[in-house]
Amino acid sequence: MGRIAGVSAAETRERLLLAAAEVFAERGYDGTRVADIAAAAGVSNGALYAHFGSKAELIVAALRTHGRQTLARLVAADPDRTATELLLVLGRNLPRRRDAPGYLIVEALTAARRDEDMASPMRDYVGERAEWLAGLVRAAQDDGELDPALPAGALAHFCLLLAMGSALITPDLHAVDDEEWTALLTRVVRAFAPGGTPSESGAPE
């Protein structure tokens, strides 16, 4: 149950998540029906429910999947990146966000303010992202890249605010020069280094 003929359950689930990202981005959370996602994925409603219990569960699962894929691509591109370098790469991409995960997070956060079915899974999701970022901060502190006195949770929250804001203020609303944005981020991150002060050049080494 829950499979497309000739396709594994894992592949069917992946098709559903891809379809969900596209349909939610196009129609919004409130404007999307489970049947719309099932149709876009080429499965029945019953097959969809074999994998996901609700529309809320589906959009949060799509967010988790896209987040992991983005991170995996960044790590695969340069496995030797330090935690600080990874934070900088993630930050540099923020002003250019016009991808499905960006639209998904806006829809999910908006829905969570109105719908208790969304509020609980989104609290869990945001908590997971905050803890992952805090773990990245702690790793950088352990390696001597960031000041160990910095509160990891607060810095993780700061990064989340930047990420969520980038999903709302898209390039078509307000564009920023890539070099200037990179210089700003570099100065901020260097200020977080042990005994760090912002670099005069502002450019990455």
Stockholm file with secondary structure:
# STOCKHOLM 1.0

chainA/1-205         MGRIAGVSAAETRERLLLAAAEVFAERGYDGTRVADIAAAAGVSNGALYAHFGSKAELIVAALRTHGRQTLARLVAADPDRTATELLLVLGRNLPRRRDAPGYLIVEALTAARRDEDMASPMRDYVGERAEWLAGLVRAAQDDGELDPALPAGALAHFCLLLAMGSALITPDLHAVDDEEWTALLTRVVRAFAPGGTPSESGAPE
#=GR chainA/1-205 SS CCCCTTSCHHHHHHHHHHHHHHHHHHHCSTTCCHHHHHHHHTCCHHHHHHHCSSHHHHHHHHHHHHHHHHHHHHHHHCTTCCHHHHHHHHHHHGGGCCSHHHHHHHHHHHHHHHCHHHHHHHHHHHHHHHHHHHHHHHHHHHTTSSCTTSCHHHHHHHHHHHHHHHHHSCTTTCCCCHHHHHHHHHHHHHHTSTTCCCCSSCSCC
#=GC SS_cons         CCCCTTSCHHHHHHHHHHHHHHHHHHHCSTTCCHHHHHHHHTCCHHHHHHHCSSHHHHHHHHHHHHHHHHHHHHHHHCTTCCHHHHHHHHHHHGGGCCSHHHHHHHHHHHHHHHCHHHHHHHHHHHHHHHHHHHHHHHHHHHTTSSCTTSCHHHHHHHHHHHHHHHHHSCTTTCCCCHHHHHHHHHHHHHHTSTTCCCCSSCSCC
//
